[in-house]
């Protein structure tokens, strides 16, 4: 910021013929004051030398880890189990530094382009991302195409019929169809670079929905995603949850039976003794369903394969879109194989339903990023779709057409990094480290044994805790603040105001940001805070009983 301010100050002065006396000791604020105080024009000859702060000037600025806004205002020595950030010591500084050097060398030899880039991402980068994801997802190119019996024959027959019709009309255009090569393996044309998960959700929402449309979320969801839906004036609603997150069967029942509409004028009619209007059924037709299906935020649970398949089927039947936030899918240390990603589920569905594959409706938009597996500041993520039909909608956004893909040069840096075997070794080490600290957190929670309940996750960042009877996140807060330990209240994770009460006994803890010793100390303090709340309640109960 200091460098930018200094540059802009001098640029303003030289381009407006004001006098300026650059000095090595000058600070940006003094430069700005020069603009206000200097009114004598110089000669018409412009100065071409730019002012930059010297090494001495910049040395006064503190260089080091950037303080997160979520941590900036907390009391000193607070153990923060709330914030979902990686540890500074586990960021891949050397890997990214080496990738930048390789990019610099390629620029020097004209092997990289600094011009506008294609809508889906830099040339070659999408292919590199696809190769990386295939390795991570253990998908092989040799996997057979997923077609039902007769599907390929039907497609070929359709093409032959169309070719005959074109011959009669005197044309030689080759027939094409969306049904060609529906594969159960990720392809480059299924991918689109973004500036992170939030950007992907923003893009998907702006493309697939409009104001007053309905978006379905889990009751406990990623609390910052709902802000994006609110920005688009969408109506956020929830359905029943189960131990795996969104209850797909409950959603199915609501889609089939609809909602009960109660006329808001009824309360007025009842007050004046008039007969209220009858209740009536209205169709429930959401436009979007937003989920974090794998190692979810905040609950840490994973939706089973059957539920994923049913949700995709329902999406095609009722024509709603699924935004699957799969940022934690790679960050897994489960011994059991994970369910299929949602795009893979949809590819299988399309293979079994060729009439759907022939159409232009695609249900799934998967969003993910390198935030959790490399570094947040890179701001590089991706959208995955079942095929190029959905991706084409993203490529047609006005600002993408105007400026090209938003990931820009950062995508090249990331692709240089993920080519290297050391990066995949780093990611494996990171998963091992998270698995270890997750175990530390869960073991400590079990040992403290103050009546809370939780499930041990096998991936992701978070543990979701149900507090003992009578203890809420709000009643716990003053005691936790006094002991200097922080957590994320369950109400903060509520999809809307209607479900806040259901989540008041829940808190979310993160094991990724702190060391093992800090986690243990934090849980000890949190346990003490819970016991103080319960002790206070016992005293109050006795006092009220005596009264």
VEXVEXPA-205373 format. One record per residue (C-alpha): residue number from 1; x, y, z. Coordinates in Angstrom, 3 decimals. Last residue first. Layout:
% VEXVEXPA-205373
<NUM,<X,Y,Z>>
...
***
This chain:
% VEXVEXPA-205373
<547,<-37.106,-19.132,47.223>>
<546,<-35.169,-22.256,48.228>>
<545,<-35.826,-23.860,44.833>>
<544,<-34.787,-20.666,43.027>>
<543,<-31.525,-20.662,44.945>>
<542,<-30.929,-24.356,44.251>>
<541,<-31.566,-23.867,40.517>>
<540,<-29.302,-20.809,40.421>>
<539,<-26.466,-22.718,42.058>>
<538,<-26.878,-25.625,39.634>>
<537,<-26.996,-23.230,36.659>>
<536,<-23.770,-21.557,37.804>>
<535,<-22.110,-24.966,38.014>>
<534,<-23.275,-25.827,34.491>>
<533,<-21.894,-22.565,33.108>>
<532,<-18.650,-23.071,35.021>>
<531,<-18.382,-26.634,33.681>>
<530,<-18.717,-25.349,30.108>>
<529,<-15.993,-22.735,30.672>>
<528,<-13.682,-25.363,32.157>>
<527,<-14.239,-27.567,29.115>>
<526,<-13.413,-24.634,26.840>>
<525,<-10.215,-23.952,28.765>>
<524,<-9.134,-27.584,28.507>>
<523,<-10.104,-27.621,24.821>>
<522,<-7.901,-24.589,24.160>>
<521,<-4.934,-26.054,26.016>>
<520,<-5.173,-29.260,23.997>>
<519,<-5.528,-27.373,20.724>>
<518,<-2.588,-25.113,21.583>>
<517,<-0.417,-28.168,22.298>>
<516,<-1.401,-29.809,18.987>>
<515,<-0.642,-26.648,17.010>>
<514,<-3.416,-24.379,15.786>>
<513,<-5.085,-23.404,12.504>>
<512,<-6.184,-26.789,11.149>>
<511,<-8.068,-28.131,14.207>>
<510,<-11.183,-25.972,13.837>>
<509,<-14.022,-26.061,16.393>>
<508,<-17.713,-25.468,15.642>>
<507,<-20.317,-24.938,18.379>>
<506,<-23.807,-26.328,18.920>>
<505,<-26.469,-25.785,21.604>>
<504,<-27.953,-22.733,19.849>>
<503,<-28.378,-24.642,16.583>>
<502,<-32.122,-25.322,16.600>>
<501,<-32.800,-21.763,17.795>>
<500,<-30.951,-20.376,14.783>>
<499,<-33.170,-22.327,12.365>>
<498,<-35.683,-19.595,11.479>>
<497,<-33.014,-16.891,11.246>>
<496,<-31.532,-18.403,8.094>>
<495,<-28.873,-20.895,6.979>>
<494,<-27.532,-21.187,10.510>>
<493,<-23.744,-21.341,10.853>>
<492,<-23.512,-18.283,13.109>>
<491,<-26.134,-19.901,15.341>>
<490,<-23.704,-22.763,16.010>>
<489,<-21.273,-20.402,17.688>>
<488,<-17.721,-20.442,16.354>>
<487,<-15.185,-20.979,19.129>>
<486,<-12.739,-18.748,21.033>>
<485,<-10.635,-19.308,24.163>>
<484,<-9.384,-16.514,26.369>>
<483,<-10.566,-17.812,29.775>>
<482,<-12.707,-14.694,30.298>>
<481,<-13.944,-14.930,26.715>>
<480,<-14.918,-18.567,27.243>>
<479,<-16.850,-17.676,30.404>>
<478,<-18.663,-14.807,28.678>>
<477,<-19.533,-16.994,25.614>>
<476,<-20.893,-20.141,27.235>>
<475,<-24.394,-18.735,27.804>>
<474,<-24.501,-17.753,24.112>>
<473,<-23.184,-21.076,22.809>>
<472,<-25.880,-22.784,24.822>>
<471,<-25.624,-24.999,27.901>>
<470,<-28.832,-26.452,29.386>>
<469,<-28.173,-29.982,28.159>>
<468,<-24.525,-30.463,27.301>>
<467,<-23.073,-28.872,24.132>>
<466,<-23.301,-30.496,20.710>>
<465,<-19.961,-30.258,18.951>>
<464,<-19.099,-30.050,15.248>>
<463,<-15.421,-30.793,14.509>>
<462,<-13.830,-28.946,11.606>>
<461,<-11.123,-28.747,8.954>>
<460,<-11.773,-31.386,6.285>>
<459,<-11.205,-35.100,6.618>>
<458,<-12.059,-38.200,8.610>>
<457,<-14.360,-36.511,11.131>>
<456,<-14.849,-37.683,14.744>>
<455,<-18.498,-37.272,15.721>>
<454,<-19.438,-35.027,18.648>>
<453,<-21.259,-34.892,21.980>>
<452,<-20.652,-32.710,25.047>>
<451,<-21.165,-34.001,28.572>>
<450,<-18.051,-32.688,30.311>>
<449,<-15.877,-35.617,29.254>>
<448,<-12.505,-33.864,29.260>>
<447,<-10.934,-37.071,27.986>>
<446,<-13.280,-37.330,24.996>>
<445,<-12.668,-33.733,23.900>>
<444,<-8.924,-34.305,24.270>>
<443,<-9.103,-37.374,22.058>>
<442,<-11.108,-35.448,19.456>>
<441,<-8.688,-32.524,19.345>>
<440,<-5.562,-34.689,19.242>>
<439,<-7.118,-36.903,16.564>>
<438,<-7.873,-33.830,14.437>>
<437,<-4.272,-32.738,15.032>>
<436,<-2.965,-36.026,13.639>>
<435,<-5.353,-36.102,10.674>>
<434,<-4.417,-32.512,9.890>>
<433,<-0.714,-33.354,9.890>>
<432,<-1.249,-36.428,7.732>>
<431,<-3.343,-34.415,5.280>>
<430,<-0.588,-31.806,5.123>>
<429,<2.055,-34.475,4.554>>
<428,<0.035,-35.817,1.626>>
<427,<-0.335,-32.296,0.259>>
<426,<3.420,-31.650,0.571>>
<425,<4.188,-34.930,-1.224>>
<424,<1.799,-33.811,-3.987>>
<423,<3.708,-30.561,-4.193>>
<422,<7.113,-32.294,-4.139>>
<421,<6.080,-34.313,-7.201>>
<420,<5.982,-31.102,-9.208>>
<419,<3.336,-30.354,-11.811>>
<418,<1.112,-28.883,-9.084>>
<417,<3.434,-25.915,-8.587>>
<416,<3.726,-24.861,-12.224>>
<415,<-0.068,-25.120,-12.437>>
<414,<-0.408,-22.834,-9.413>>
<413,<1.839,-20.218,-10.990>>
<412,<-0.034,-20.403,-14.296>>
<411,<-3.367,-19.994,-12.490>>
<410,<-1.978,-16.927,-10.723>>
<409,<-1.446,-15.326,-14.164>>
<408,<-5.161,-14.854,-14.693>>
<407,<-7.638,-16.384,-12.251>>
<406,<-10.308,-14.009,-13.608>>
<405,<-10.642,-15.636,-17.039>>
<404,<-10.846,-13.181,-19.906>>
<403,<-11.480,-9.464,-19.592>>
<402,<-14.517,-8.646,-21.713>>
<401,<-15.900,-12.132,-22.407>>
<400,<-15.398,-13.007,-18.740>>
<399,<-17.016,-9.730,-17.645>>
<398,<-20.023,-10.421,-19.823>>
<397,<-20.579,-14.032,-18.769>>
<396,<-20.548,-16.376,-21.778>>
<395,<-17.770,-18.653,-20.539>>
<394,<-19.853,-19.558,-17.494>>
<393,<-22.753,-20.789,-19.608>>
<392,<-20.384,-22.846,-21.766>>
<391,<-19.312,-24.791,-18.703>>
<390,<-22.838,-26.228,-18.393>>
<389,<-22.853,-27.881,-21.827>>
<388,<-19.103,-28.695,-21.707>>
<387,<-19.600,-31.781,-19.552>>
<386,<-20.495,-32.870,-16.014>>
<385,<-19.267,-29.571,-14.609>>
<384,<-16.230,-28.649,-12.513>>
<383,<-15.578,-25.094,-11.355>>
<382,<-12.087,-24.174,-10.297>>
<381,<-10.045,-22.333,-7.720>>
<380,<-7.188,-19.855,-7.557>>
<379,<-7.067,-17.030,-5.031>>
<378,<-3.348,-17.576,-4.329>>
<377,<-3.817,-15.934,-0.920>>
<376,<-5.682,-18.972,0.447>>
<375,<-2.730,-21.395,0.168>>
<374,<-2.114,-24.962,-1.001>>
<373,<-4.636,-27.707,-0.075>>
<372,<-7.213,-25.550,1.708>>
<371,<-7.299,-22.565,-0.635>>
<370,<-6.496,-24.573,-3.776>>
<369,<-10.145,-24.395,-4.828>>
<368,<-13.494,-26.119,-5.288>>
<367,<-16.891,-25.541,-6.851>>
<366,<-19.072,-28.261,-8.389>>
<365,<-21.968,-27.135,-10.594>>
<364,<-24.498,-29.887,-11.070>>
<363,<-27.917,-29.984,-12.761>>
<362,<-27.273,-29.903,-16.490>>
<361,<-30.114,-29.027,-18.847>>
<360,<-29.327,-28.647,-22.586>>
<359,<-30.926,-31.863,-23.761>>
<358,<-29.378,-34.867,-25.509>>
<357,<-27.883,-36.084,-22.227>>
<356,<-31.381,-36.146,-20.726>>
<355,<-32.653,-38.394,-23.546>>
<354,<-29.545,-40.525,-23.045>>
<353,<-30.522,-41.450,-19.475>>
<352,<-28.038,-44.065,-18.229>>
<351,<-25.020,-42.093,-19.444>>
<350,<-26.576,-38.884,-18.128>>
<349,<-26.893,-40.382,-14.644>>
<348,<-23.304,-41.625,-14.713>>
<347,<-22.098,-38.162,-15.679>>
<346,<-24.287,-36.693,-12.919>>
<345,<-22.647,-38.823,-10.240>>
<344,<-19.230,-37.842,-11.606>>
<343,<-20.223,-34.205,-11.327>>
<342,<-21.364,-34.782,-7.735>>
<341,<-18.053,-36.246,-6.614>>
<340,<-18.332,-39.979,-6.068>>
<339,<-18.498,-41.320,-2.519>>
<338,<-15.190,-41.497,-0.650>>
<337,<-13.207,-44.710,-0.379>>
<336,<-12.838,-45.955,3.220>>
<335,<-9.565,-45.329,5.017>>
<334,<-10.531,-41.673,5.351>>
<333,<-7.664,-39.198,5.190>>
<332,<-9.473,-36.541,3.214>>
<331,<-8.496,-33.095,1.968>>
<330,<-9.242,-33.860,-1.688>>
<329,<-12.999,-33.613,-1.098>>
<328,<-12.696,-30.617,1.248>>
<327,<-13.422,-27.902,-1.357>>
<326,<-16.431,-29.801,-2.665>>
<325,<-19.027,-27.024,-2.512>>
<324,<-21.737,-28.700,-4.597>>
<323,<-24.059,-26.134,-6.158>>
<322,<-26.992,-28.295,-7.259>>
<321,<-29.394,-26.906,-9.848>>
<320,<-33.162,-27.322,-9.991>>
<319,<-35.161,-28.897,-12.820>>
<318,<-37.701,-30.962,-10.873>>
<317,<-36.866,-34.310,-12.485>>
<316,<-33.231,-33.490,-13.232>>
<315,<-32.602,-32.216,-9.714>>
<314,<-34.481,-35.170,-8.249>>
<313,<-32.160,-37.590,-10.056>>
<312,<-29.115,-35.651,-8.869>>
<311,<-30.401,-35.779,-5.278>>
<310,<-31.083,-39.512,-5.569>>
<309,<-27.551,-40.237,-6.767>>
<308,<-26.052,-38.155,-3.976>>
<307,<-28.224,-39.891,-1.363>>
<306,<-27.123,-43.275,-2.653>>
<305,<-23.436,-42.301,-2.493>>
<304,<-23.524,-41.156,1.128>>
<303,<-23.262,-37.462,2.198>>
<302,<-20.153,-36.818,4.286>>
<301,<-20.023,-35.236,7.763>>
<300,<-17.673,-32.573,9.193>>
<299,<-20.582,-30.560,10.612>>
<298,<-19.444,-27.012,9.818>>
<297,<-18.430,-27.187,6.989>>
<296,<-18.812,-30.598,5.447>>
<295,<-16.350,-33.445,5.246>>
<294,<-17.817,-34.106,1.759>>
<293,<-21.254,-32.824,0.703>>
<292,<-20.976,-29.071,1.294>>
<291,<-24.449,-28.297,-0.046>>
<290,<-26.346,-25.600,-1.939>>
<289,<-29.633,-26.525,-3.640>>
<288,<-30.729,-24.018,-6.260>>
<287,<-33.893,-23.037,-8.149>>
<286,<-36.338,-24.326,-5.577>>
<285,<-39.827,-25.415,-6.625>>
<284,<-42.239,-26.048,-3.769>>
<283,<-45.719,-25.985,-5.263>>
<282,<-48.442,-24.397,-3.176>>
<281,<-50.985,-26.101,-0.926>>
<280,<-53.816,-24.120,0.603>>
<279,<-54.881,-22.893,4.014>>
<278,<-58.355,-21.420,4.112>>
<277,<-58.880,-17.708,4.717>>
<276,<-59.752,-16.655,8.243>>
<275,<-63.381,-16.134,9.306>>
<274,<-63.799,-12.733,10.904>>
<273,<-63.599,-12.062,14.636>>
<272,<-61.671,-8.802,14.310>>
<271,<-58.399,-10.306,15.566>>
<270,<-58.933,-13.464,13.501>>
<269,<-59.173,-11.429,10.295>>
<268,<-55.956,-9.591,11.090>>
<267,<-54.068,-12.817,11.781>>
<266,<-55.493,-14.320,8.604>>
<265,<-54.149,-11.538,6.379>>
<264,<-50.830,-13.388,6.108>>
<263,<-52.535,-16.123,4.043>>
<262,<-51.201,-19.484,5.155>>
<261,<-49.578,-21.465,2.341>>
<260,<-48.765,-25.106,3.025>>
<259,<-45.755,-26.203,1.045>>
<258,<-45.489,-28.795,-1.743>>
<257,<-46.288,-32.496,-1.534>>
<256,<-43.845,-33.916,-4.084>>
<255,<-41.017,-31.387,-3.675>>
<254,<-41.443,-31.468,0.106>>
<253,<-41.337,-35.249,0.144>>
<252,<-38.183,-35.283,-2.018>>
<251,<-36.461,-32.742,0.238>>
<250,<-37.213,-34.926,3.264>>
<249,<-35.769,-37.916,1.371>>
<248,<-32.613,-35.947,0.582>>
<247,<-31.946,-35.242,4.269>>
<246,<-29.093,-32.717,4.039>>
<245,<-26.244,-33.528,6.429>>
<244,<-25.099,-37.111,6.963>>
<243,<-26.534,-37.570,10.480>>
<242,<-29.881,-36.193,9.283>>
<241,<-31.144,-32.775,8.236>>
<240,<-34.696,-31.549,7.609>>
<239,<-35.168,-28.967,4.901>>
<238,<-33.972,-25.400,4.696>>
<237,<-34.939,-22.109,3.061>>
<236,<-33.058,-19.113,1.722>>
<235,<-35.087,-16.753,-0.483>>
<234,<-32.771,-15.115,-2.993>>
<233,<-32.058,-11.398,-3.077>>
<232,<-28.786,-11.899,-5.002>>
<231,<-26.733,-10.443,-2.146>>
<230,<-28.681,-12.763,0.165>>
<229,<-27.422,-15.747,-1.819>>
<228,<-23.840,-14.518,-1.427>>
<227,<-24.394,-13.961,2.310>>
<226,<-25.571,-17.559,2.583>>
<225,<-22.140,-18.736,1.452>>
<224,<-20.498,-17.031,4.451>>
<223,<-22.218,-19.309,6.993>>
<222,<-21.130,-22.597,5.496>>
<221,<-24.173,-24.592,6.531>>
<220,<-26.099,-25.803,9.566>>
<219,<-29.730,-25.933,8.487>>
<218,<-28.637,-27.407,5.167>>
<217,<-29.392,-25.096,2.290>>
<216,<-32.224,-24.800,-0.239>>
<215,<-32.210,-21.776,-2.557>>
<214,<-35.508,-20.262,-3.655>>
<213,<-35.807,-17.621,-6.391>>
<212,<-36.807,-14.139,-5.218>>
<211,<-34.067,-12.457,-7.300>>
<210,<-32.651,-14.571,-10.172>>
<209,<-30.880,-17.905,-10.407>>
<208,<-28.577,-19.957,-12.644>>
<207,<-26.038,-17.457,-13.945>>
<206,<-25.746,-15.079,-10.961>>
<205,<-25.795,-17.983,-8.517>>
<204,<-23.176,-19.983,-10.408>>
<203,<-20.848,-16.989,-10.661>>
<202,<-21.158,-16.109,-6.963>>
<201,<-20.657,-19.738,-5.933>>
<200,<-17.521,-19.928,-8.097>>
<199,<-16.224,-16.636,-6.719>>
<198,<-16.732,-17.919,-3.174>>
<197,<-14.919,-21.142,-4.081>>
<196,<-11.820,-19.391,-5.402>>
<195,<-10.729,-16.969,-8.112>>
<194,<-12.127,-19.235,-10.810>>
<193,<-10.727,-21.590,-13.472>>
<192,<-13.200,-23.600,-15.577>>
<191,<-13.198,-27.367,-15.973>>
<190,<-15.386,-29.905,-17.824>>
<189,<-13.644,-29.246,-21.163>>
<188,<-10.426,-30.576,-19.614>>
<187,<-12.075,-34.005,-19.121>>
<186,<-12.857,-35.893,-15.891>>
<185,<-13.750,-39.531,-16.280>>
<184,<-17.055,-41.386,-16.465>>
<183,<-17.415,-40.370,-20.052>>
<182,<-20.267,-39.092,-22.191>>
<181,<-18.548,-39.341,-25.566>>
<180,<-21.188,-37.918,-27.875>>
<179,<-24.605,-37.214,-26.360>>
<178,<-24.453,-33.457,-26.793>>
<177,<-24.887,-34.056,-30.476>>
<176,<-23.182,-33.337,-33.758>>
<175,<-24.257,-33.934,-37.324>>
<174,<-21.671,-33.235,-40.001>>
<173,<-22.729,-30.547,-42.475>>
<172,<-22.719,-31.772,-46.089>>
<171,<-25.704,-29.890,-47.474>>
<170,<-27.792,-30.535,-50.603>>
<169,<-31.152,-30.723,-48.813>>
<168,<-31.450,-34.432,-49.573>>
<167,<-27.946,-34.923,-48.230>>
<166,<-28.888,-33.045,-45.028>>
<165,<-31.804,-35.396,-44.454>>
<164,<-29.550,-38.403,-44.952>>
<163,<-27.017,-36.968,-42.486>>
<162,<-29.776,-36.439,-39.910>>
<161,<-30.885,-40.041,-40.217>>
<160,<-27.281,-41.253,-39.929>>
<159,<-26.705,-39.058,-36.836>>
<158,<-29.839,-40.402,-35.171>>
<157,<-28.758,-43.976,-35.976>>
<156,<-25.314,-43.292,-34.494>>
<155,<-26.889,-41.967,-31.303>>
<154,<-29.208,-44.953,-31.023>>
<153,<-26.321,-47.366,-31.556>>
<152,<-24.313,-45.594,-28.849>>
<151,<-27.177,-45.857,-26.384>>
<150,<-28.112,-49.431,-27.288>>
<149,<-26.909,-50.865,-24.023>>
<148,<-26.269,-48.097,-21.514>>
<147,<-23.234,-45.897,-21.930>>
<146,<-20.486,-45.008,-19.467>>
<145,<-17.319,-44.651,-21.512>>
<144,<-14.629,-47.000,-20.311>>
<143,<-11.940,-45.909,-17.899>>
<142,<-8.627,-45.764,-19.785>>
<141,<-8.110,-42.113,-18.873>>
<140,<-7.746,-43.090,-15.227>>
<139,<-9.410,-41.428,-12.267>>
<138,<-7.634,-41.602,-8.930>>
<137,<-9.337,-38.418,-7.656>>
<136,<-5.978,-36.806,-6.853>>
<135,<-4.332,-38.102,-10.015>>
<134,<-7.303,-37.101,-12.140>>
<133,<-7.272,-33.713,-10.428>>
<132,<-3.650,-33.074,-11.423>>
<131,<-4.224,-34.059,-15.055>>
<130,<-7.292,-31.809,-15.266>>
<129,<-5.384,-28.889,-13.739>>
<128,<-2.616,-29.355,-16.306>>
<127,<-5.158,-29.453,-19.132>>
<126,<-6.789,-26.280,-17.799>>
<125,<-3.383,-24.608,-17.551>>
<124,<-2.393,-25.299,-21.153>>
<123,<-3.626,-21.926,-22.372>>
<122,<-4.639,-19.802,-19.384>>
<121,<-8.198,-20.206,-18.073>>
<120,<-11.789,-21.002,-19.163>>
<119,<-12.409,-17.624,-20.830>>
<118,<-9.147,-17.644,-22.756>>
<117,<-6.339,-15.272,-21.656>>
<116,<-5.630,-11.614,-22.357>>
<115,<-1.895,-10.997,-22.820>>
<114,<0.874,-11.935,-20.396>>
<113,<1.761,-15.089,-22.337>>
<112,<4.201,-17.741,-21.163>>
<111,<7.011,-19.372,-23.160>>
<110,<8.506,-16.061,-24.223>>
<109,<11.992,-16.987,-22.929>>
<108,<11.932,-14.444,-20.099>>
<107,<8.329,-15.330,-19.370>>
<106,<9.294,-18.991,-19.036>>
<105,<12.068,-18.072,-16.591>>
<104,<9.672,-15.991,-14.541>>
<103,<7.162,-18.849,-14.457>>
<102,<9.919,-21.157,-13.213>>
<101,<10.860,-18.622,-10.538>>
<100,<7.219,-18.232,-9.492>>
<99,<6.905,-22.012,-9.139>>
<98,<10.014,-22.062,-6.933>>
<97,<8.512,-19.392,-4.661>>
<96,<5.192,-21.275,-4.590>>
<95,<6.897,-24.479,-3.463>>
<94,<9.124,-22.604,-1.006>>
<93,<6.207,-20.819,0.662>>
<92,<3.993,-23.909,0.955>>
<91,<1.913,-22.735,3.960>>
<90,<2.274,-25.037,6.945>>
<89,<4.085,-22.571,9.223>>
<88,<1.350,-19.987,8.720>>
<87,<-1.231,-22.484,9.999>>
<86,<-4.284,-22.985,7.773>>
<85,<-7.428,-20.941,8.396>>
<84,<-10.927,-21.873,9.572>>
<83,<-11.149,-19.503,12.553>>
<82,<-13.077,-20.747,15.553>>
<81,<-10.547,-22.585,17.713>>
<80,<-8.814,-19.312,18.595>>
<79,<-6.605,-19.568,21.651>>
<78,<-6.507,-15.987,22.916>>
<77,<-3.024,-14.844,23.975>>
<76,<-3.800,-11.168,23.294>>
<75,<-7.454,-10.257,23.057>>
<74,<-9.096,-10.674,19.620>>
<73,<-9.305,-7.703,17.299>>
<72,<-6.965,-8.802,14.491>>
<71,<-7.868,-12.490,14.443>>
<70,<-10.840,-12.501,12.058>>
<69,<-9.257,-9.730,9.994>>
<68,<-6.336,-12.127,9.440>>
<67,<-2.933,-10.725,10.313>>
<66,<-0.541,-10.909,7.383>>
<65,<2.607,-12.873,8.137>>
<64,<5.728,-10.724,7.960>>
<63,<7.114,-7.418,6.786>>
<62,<6.674,-4.507,9.183>>
<61,<7.028,-1.175,7.425>>
<60,<9.988,0.949,8.604>>
<59,<12.269,-0.945,6.242>>
<58,<10.269,0.465,3.361>>
<57,<11.666,3.956,3.878>>
<56,<15.251,2.797,4.316>>
<55,<15.032,0.636,1.205>>
<54,<14.049,3.706,-0.735>>
<53,<10.481,4.736,-1.426>>
<52,<9.765,5.020,-5.139>>
<51,<9.472,8.292,-7.000>>
<50,<9.296,8.092,-10.753>>
<49,<11.727,9.959,-13.021>>
<48,<10.108,11.329,-16.159>>
<47,<9.733,14.962,-15.161>>
<46,<7.663,16.958,-17.551>>
<45,<8.980,19.928,-19.515>>
<44,<6.287,22.591,-19.489>>
<43,<8.099,24.451,-16.753>>
<42,<6.889,23.999,-13.208>>
<41,<3.550,25.122,-11.854>>
<40,<3.393,26.762,-8.409>>
<39,<0.472,25.384,-6.391>>
<38,<2.205,23.139,-3.849>>
<37,<0.442,22.759,-0.489>>
<36,<-2.203,20.094,-1.129>>
<35,<-0.136,17.974,-3.487>>
<34,<2.875,18.246,-1.166>>
<33,<0.719,16.869,1.651>>
<32,<0.338,13.683,-0.389>>
<31,<4.119,13.321,-0.641>>
<30,<4.431,13.867,3.100>>
<29,<1.881,11.086,3.730>>
<28,<3.779,8.704,1.428>>
<27,<6.961,9.184,3.475>>
<26,<10.004,11.153,2.397>>
<25,<13.394,9.945,3.600>>
<24,<14.787,9.122,0.171>>
<23,<13.727,12.486,-1.094>>
<22,<11.592,13.330,-4.075>>
<21,<11.164,17.058,-4.516>>
<20,<8.009,17.640,-6.476>>
<19,<6.869,20.601,-8.483>>
<18,<3.467,20.364,-10.097>>
<17,<3.158,19.802,-13.829>>
<16,<-0.110,17.809,-13.692>>
<15,<1.312,14.531,-14.978>>
<14,<4.357,14.835,-12.718>>
<13,<2.305,15.478,-9.589>>
<12,<-0.300,12.748,-10.157>>
<11,<2.349,10.134,-10.970>>
<10,<4.286,11.153,-7.855>>
<9,<1.287,10.585,-5.622>>
<8,<0.303,7.383,-7.432>>
<7,<3.766,5.882,-6.991>>
<6,<3.951,6.828,-3.323>>
<5,<0.486,5.442,-2.582>>
<4,<1.272,2.198,-4.428>>
<3,<4.524,1.741,-2.535>>
<2,<2.873,2.381,0.829>>
<1,<0.000,0.000,0.000>>
***
